[in-house]
Amino acid sequence: MPVQIDPSLGLPAKYTEWRDPQYAAVQAISNSDKPFFLADLPTGTGKSLLAIGVNRMEGNRAIYLCGTKQLQDQIMRDFGDIAVTLKGRNNYPCAYHYDRFPDVTAEDCRDPRGCKYINDCEYQQQKGAAMLAPLAVLNNAYFLNEVNGFNSAFAGRDMLIADEMDALDNALMNYIEFRITNRQIEHYHLTMPDEPDKKESWVKWMDGAIHQLGVQGATLKSSLFGDFQKWTKSQIETSRMKRNMEKLADRLMFLQDEIDESWIFYTSQKGNLREWVF
């Protein structure tokens, strides 16, 4: 027999009753001191309501993790009254170039902290709202990058709700693993390792590649001058190239510190595209 949802939980008005299995699960979780719970339920059984209902009962600050941006949108359609969503910077316009979205996005910002339009930046506004919200809806890729960064805005939450748990292993692998192709090597004007089929050769290659990326990035930076608001499409693309070089260099430095003999290394080839994977 359905159980009335307590209005004091503040759930959206369309949710008035718990189904019997939902209520049983909510009670079991709320009354337990176990730190982890796995709900293996078919589509349409109300997993999201169950999880968010527990969050409201506990009265704690939570992150709701989604596998895709589309699922984020779906959760917000159902729970937008009590949650705030946040996606990556490239999903928001640059306040300096608002009329050029999506060709220019908040990810293209040269200096987020020093930008005179920071108070008008939709990404910064949305991030601030998500930081303060008791329930923040993020996607896996954004979450992993955010919480593994310096001074994360979303570290230390009381509860983590992972929707589509079966997608988390791929998200983690995509975050940890490193892939590089022959096209990237050519694109960034890098030299190839002496023996590209050997992991040890790539490890030795990393120091030189980091140096090459730094030199090329400095050259690109010297060409980026003038008012950012007046930058041409070519200058925006140059800035992106520089940023991507910096990301690649950071990734290589991370690998230098972490990689050891336990890391799996393999290669693959499709036509003219060759890929090396750690």
C-alpha positions as CSV (number, residue, x, y, z in Angstrom):
1,M,0.0,0.0,0.0
2,P,1.5,3.4,-1.0
3,V,2.7,5.7,1.8
4,Q,2.3,9.4,1.8
5,I,5.4,11.4,1.3
6,D,6.0,13.8,4.2
7,P,5.6,17.4,2.7
8,S,8.3,18.6,5.1
9,L,10.9,16.9,2.9
10,G,10.3,19.6,0.3
11,L,10.2,17.2,-2.7
12,P,8.6,18.5,-5.9
13,A,4.8,18.7,-5.5
14,K,4.2,15.9,-8.1
15,Y,5.7,13.4,-5.8
16,T,3.0,12.6,-3.2
17,E,3.4,8.9,-2.5
18,W,6.1,6.3,-2.0
19,R,5.6,3.0,-3.7
20,D,6.0,0.1,-1.3
21,P,9.5,-1.0,-2.5
22,Q,10.7,2.6,-2.5
23,Y,9.5,3.2,1.0
24,A,11.1,0.0,2.2
25,A,14.4,0.9,0.6
26,V,14.3,4.5,1.9
27,Q,13.6,3.3,5.5
28,A,16.3,0.7,5.3
29,I,18.9,3.2,4.1
30,S,17.9,5.9,6.5
31,N,18.0,3.6,9.5
32,S,21.3,2.0,8.7
33,D,24.8,3.0,9.6
34,K,26.4,1.4,6.6
35,P,28.3,3.8,4.4
36,F,27.5,2.4,0.9
37,F,24.3,1.1,-0.7
38,L,23.7,-0.4,-4.2
39,A,20.2,-0.3,-5.6
40,D,19.9,-2.6,-8.6
41,L,16.5,-1.7,-9.9
42,P,14.9,-1.6,-13.4
43,T,14.1,1.6,-15.3
44,G,10.9,3.3,-14.1
45,T,11.0,2.1,-10.5
46,G,11.9,5.6,-9.2
47,K,15.6,5.2,-8.2
48,S,16.2,8.9,-8.4
49,L,13.3,9.7,-6.1
50,L,14.5,7.0,-3.7
51,A,18.0,8.4,-3.6
52,I,17.0,12.1,-3.3
53,G,14.3,11.2,-0.8
54,V,17.0,9.7,1.5
55,N,19.1,12.8,1.0
56,R,16.2,15.0,2.1
57,M,15.5,12.8,5.1
58,E,19.1,13.0,6.2
59,G,19.2,16.7,5.6
60,N,22.8,16.6,4.3
61,R,24.6,18.1,1.3
62,A,24.8,15.8,-1.6
63,I,26.2,15.4,-5.1
64,Y,24.0,13.6,-7.7
65,L,26.3,12.0,-10.3
66,C,25.0,11.4,-13.9
67,G,26.7,9.5,-16.7
68,T,25.8,12.1,-19.3
69,K,24.7,15.7,-19.7
70,Q,21.4,14.5,-21.1
71,L,20.7,12.6,-17.9
72,Q,21.6,15.8,-15.9
73,D,18.9,17.6,-17.9
74,Q,16.4,14.8,-17.1
75,I,17.1,15.0,-13.4
76,M,16.7,18.7,-13.5
77,R,13.3,18.4,-15.2
78,D,12.1,16.3,-12.3
79,F,14.0,17.9,-9.4
80,G,14.9,21.4,-10.6
81,D,13.0,22.9,-7.7
82,I,15.5,21.5,-5.1
83,A,18.7,21.0,-7.1
84,V,21.3,23.0,-9.1
85,T,23.1,21.5,-12.1
86,L,26.6,22.3,-13.3
87,K,28.4,21.2,-16.5
88,G,31.8,22.0,-18.0
89,R,32.9,25.5,-19.0
90,N,32.3,24.8,-22.7
91,N,28.6,24.6,-22.1
92,Y,28.4,28.3,-21.1
93,P,28.9,31.5,-23.1
94,C,31.9,33.7,-22.5
95,A,30.6,36.9,-20.9
96,Y,33.2,38.8,-23.0
97,H,32.0,37.3,-26.2
98,Y,28.4,36.5,-25.3
99,D,27.1,36.8,-28.9
100,R,29.7,34.4,-30.2
101,F,28.4,31.3,-28.3
102,P,28.9,28.4,-28.9
103,D,31.9,29.3,-31.1
104,V,33.5,31.0,-28.1
105,T,32.7,29.6,-24.6
106,A,33.6,30.2,-21.0
107,E,36.4,27.6,-21.5
108,D,38.1,30.2,-23.7
109,C,38.4,32.7,-20.9
110,R,42.0,33.9,-20.6
111,D,41.9,34.9,-16.9
112,P,38.7,33.8,-15.0
113,R,39.8,35.6,-11.8
114,G,40.9,38.8,-13.5
115,C,38.1,39.1,-16.0
116,K,36.1,42.3,-15.5
117,Y,33.0,40.5,-16.6
118,I,33.3,37.7,-14.0
119,N,30.1,38.8,-12.2
120,D,28.2,38.3,-15.5
121,C,29.8,34.9,-16.3
122,E,27.1,32.2,-16.4
123,Y,29.6,29.4,-15.6
124,Q,30.8,31.2,-12.5
125,Q,27.2,32.0,-11.4
126,Q,26.1,28.4,-11.9
127,K,29.2,27.1,-10.1
128,G,28.6,29.4,-7.2
129,A,24.9,28.3,-7.0
130,A,25.9,24.6,-7.2
131,M,28.5,25.1,-4.4
132,L,25.8,26.5,-2.1
133,A,23.1,24.1,-3.1
134,P,22.2,21.2,-0.8
135,L,21.9,19.0,-4.0
136,A,24.3,19.6,-6.9
137,V,23.8,17.6,-10.1
138,L,27.1,16.9,-11.9
139,N,28.2,14.6,-14.7
140,N,30.9,12.0,-14.1
141,A,33.6,13.6,-16.3
142,Y,33.2,17.0,-14.6
143,F,33.1,15.6,-11.1
144,L,36.3,13.6,-11.6
145,N,38.2,16.6,-12.9
146,E,36.8,18.9,-10.2
147,V,37.4,16.7,-7.1
148,N,40.9,15.7,-8.2
149,G,41.9,19.3,-8.7
150,F,43.5,21.7,-6.2
151,N,41.1,23.1,-3.6
152,S,38.0,21.4,-5.1
153,A,34.7,23.3,-4.6
154,F,32.8,20.0,-4.2
155,A,35.1,18.0,-1.8
156,G,33.7,17.0,1.6
157,R,30.0,16.5,0.7
158,D,28.1,14.2,3.0
159,M,26.5,12.1,0.3
160,L,27.3,10.9,-3.2
161,I,24.5,9.5,-5.3
162,A,25.8,7.7,-8.4
163,D,23.2,7.2,-11.1
164,E,23.9,4.5,-13.7
165,M,26.6,3.0,-11.5
166,D,27.6,0.6,-14.4
167,A,29.0,3.7,-16.3
168,L,31.3,4.7,-13.5
169,D,34.0,2.2,-14.2
170,N,34.4,3.5,-17.8
171,A,34.4,7.1,-16.5
172,L,37.2,6.2,-14.0
173,M,39.2,4.5,-16.7
174,N,38.8,7.4,-19.1
175,Y,40.0,9.7,-16.4
176,I,43.0,7.7,-15.4
177,E,44.2,6.2,-18.7
178,F,46.3,8.1,-21.2
179,R,45.9,7.8,-25.0
180,I,48.0,9.5,-27.7
181,T,47.8,9.0,-31.4
182,N,50.2,9.6,-34.3
183,R,47.9,12.5,-35.4
184,Q,48.3,14.2,-32.0
185,I,52.1,13.8,-32.3
186,E,52.0,15.5,-35.7
187,H,49.5,18.1,-34.6
188,Y,51.7,19.2,-31.7
189,H,54.9,18.9,-33.7
190,L,56.4,16.4,-31.3
191,T,59.1,13.9,-32.1
192,M,58.2,10.2,-31.8
193,P,59.8,7.9,-29.2
194,D,62.7,5.9,-30.4
195,E,60.8,2.6,-29.9
196,P,57.1,3.5,-29.8
197,D,56.0,-0.1,-29.2
198,K,57.7,-0.2,-25.9
199,K,56.3,1.5,-22.7
200,E,59.8,2.3,-21.4
201,S,60.5,4.3,-24.6
202,W,57.5,6.4,-24.0
203,V,58.4,7.1,-20.4
204,K,61.9,8.3,-21.5
205,W,60.1,10.4,-24.2
206,M,58.0,12.3,-21.8
207,D,60.7,14.7,-20.5
208,G,61.5,15.9,-24.0
209,A,57.8,16.1,-25.0
210,I,57.0,18.3,-21.9
211,H,59.9,20.6,-22.9
212,Q,58.7,20.8,-26.5
213,L,55.2,21.6,-25.4
214,G,56.5,24.3,-23.1
215,V,58.5,26.0,-25.8
216,Q,55.7,25.9,-28.3
217,G,53.2,27.1,-25.7
218,A,55.4,30.1,-25.0
219,T,55.7,30.9,-28.7
220,L,51.9,30.8,-29.0
221,K,51.4,33.0,-25.9
222,S,53.6,35.7,-27.5
223,S,51.2,35.9,-30.4
224,L,48.2,36.5,-28.1
225,F,48.0,40.2,-27.4
226,G,45.5,43.0,-27.5
227,D,42.0,43.2,-26.1
228,F,40.5,39.7,-25.6
229,Q,37.1,41.1,-26.6
230,K,38.5,41.9,-30.1
231,W,40.3,38.7,-30.7
232,T,39.7,37.1,-34.0
233,K,38.7,33.5,-34.6
234,S,42.3,32.7,-35.4
235,Q,43.5,34.1,-32.0
236,I,40.8,32.1,-30.2
237,E,41.9,28.9,-31.9
238,T,45.6,29.7,-31.1
239,S,44.6,30.2,-27.4
240,R,42.8,26.8,-27.5
241,M,45.9,25.2,-29.0
242,K,48.0,26.6,-26.2
243,R,45.6,25.5,-23.5
244,N,45.5,22.0,-25.0
245,M,49.3,21.9,-25.0
246,E,49.3,22.8,-21.3
247,K,46.8,20.1,-20.5
248,L,48.9,17.5,-22.4
249,A,52.0,18.6,-20.6
250,D,50.2,18.4,-17.2
251,R,49.0,14.9,-18.1
252,L,52.5,13.8,-19.0
253,M,53.9,15.1,-15.7
254,F,51.2,13.2,-13.8
255,L,52.2,10.0,-15.7
256,Q,55.8,10.5,-14.9
257,D,55.0,10.5,-11.2
258,E,52.5,7.6,-11.3
259,I,53.5,5.2,-14.0
260,D,55.3,1.9,-13.0
261,E,55.5,-1.6,-14.2
262,S,52.0,-2.4,-13.1
263,W,50.5,-0.1,-15.7
264,I,49.2,-1.8,-18.8
265,F,50.4,-0.6,-22.2
266,Y,49.1,-1.5,-25.6
267,T,48.8,-0.2,-29.1
268,S,46.0,-0.3,-31.7
269,Q,45.7,0.7,-35.3
270,K,42.8,1.5,-37.6
271,G,43.9,2.5,-41.1
272,N,46.4,5.3,-40.8
273,L,45.4,6.1,-37.2
274,R,47.7,4.5,-34.6
275,E,47.1,4.8,-30.9
276,W,49.2,4.1,-27.8
277,V,47.4,3.6,-24.5
278,F,48.6,3.5,-20.9
